[in-house]
Amino acid sequence: MKILVVFGTRPEAIKCFPVIEELRRRPGVEVVACTTAQHRHILDQVLELVGLVPDIDLHLMREKPSLTDITTDVLNRVGEVLDQVRPDRVLVQGDTTTAMATAMAAFYRGIPVGHIEAGLRTDTILSPWPEEANRRIVSVIADMHFAPTAAARDNLLRENIDPHAIYLTGNTVIDALHSVRARLAAAAVSPLPGHPRLRALLDEGRRLVLMTAHRRENWGEGIDAICRAAIQIADRGDVVIALPVHPNPRVAGPVRAALGTHPSICLLDPLGYAEFVAMLARCEVVLTDSGGVQEEAPALGKPVLVLRDTTERPEGVEAGCARLIGLDSRRIVEETRRLLDDPLAYRAMSRVANPYGDGTAARQIADAILSRAGAARTRAVG
Ligand code: UDP
């Protein structure tokens, strides 16, 4: 059985590599890993860490691409790959334009699609941001839906997806996290970033607040509010804020201008996944608009303040390990202060079981794919 796995961005690589590794361990399976390289450098950091060399690298990154550019490039170029490779199945992950356009290219050729991290939803289909539409389009096309949580499965059931096509597996990000933590435990060197001021402030006993921000919907006013809040939090004097700056110029420009000179804020280049996981394990509080970080932080017992008005990952909020706090800078400062200064509030959020999986998602996905293929063979013979 030949399976083509297509991914383009850093989070897709993080969430796909456990599945690729698992499928490659299975007899009779040939995996072709194809990257569109929607985000070149930060994607390569992940591939290097886990030793994954894509079989096909489409290098589709352009200067300031529009969504139309990315969609048409992926449709055309992944389409060509499908014609050459002729896989029995395609796997895509999440809600990117790479995932959506790959699913469409496979659909046009009658090739079945499996969707890793299926069923996440917000009510923002009409927003200008593409993620919700992307994941819904993939759900319409896919014939295997790997739902990370029961809530995601229920979303799919509400949309009349065949219950037999939905597999509740947990999120492969937890598999990735376990795998990288095992690599860290085996390595002798400190994976914390080699930023001298960050190291000095941590050695001095400063408490680490980890921040990330990159989402399209926060570009502009949202990023400005996050920066204003970061300055007030850093002004407390007992913390150091570490902020790996996303390379997108709409993020990096304003963040560097607003925070670049604050003595208690360390702006870092995008961290390799191992370094980022080490920072997550070391920090006290996480402030983020990232999807993956919302899932990883609770697995390490770190409270997450979500810098958004809505989230397609309500499980953390419902379980009590995440709070959806929006983009009002006063609220961001207040919620952070509460976690830093109120040990009961901190304990309540940090001792919640992670709702995103147990680290066996990749194994369950591989089992499901192979058993589906086996059943199809039996039907064909019968
Ligand atoms: N991440 C990383 N280095 C960083 C920041 C984040 O490796 O400097 C990882 C993080 O652990 C998570 C993923 O990148 O698994 C999240 O990616 P991002 O926030 O870009 O996308 P999203 O998850 O929001 O789609």
Boltz pocket constraint, residues with backbone or C-beta under 6 A from the ligand:
constraints:
  - pocket:
      binder: B
      contacts: [[A, 10], [A, 11], [A, 14], [A, 173], [A, 212], [A, 214], [A, 244], [A, 245], [A, 269], [A, 270], [A, 271], [A, 272], [A, 273], [A, 274], [A, 276], [A, 277], [A, 289], [A, 290], [A, 291], [A, 292], [A, 293], [A, 296]]
      max_distance: 6.0
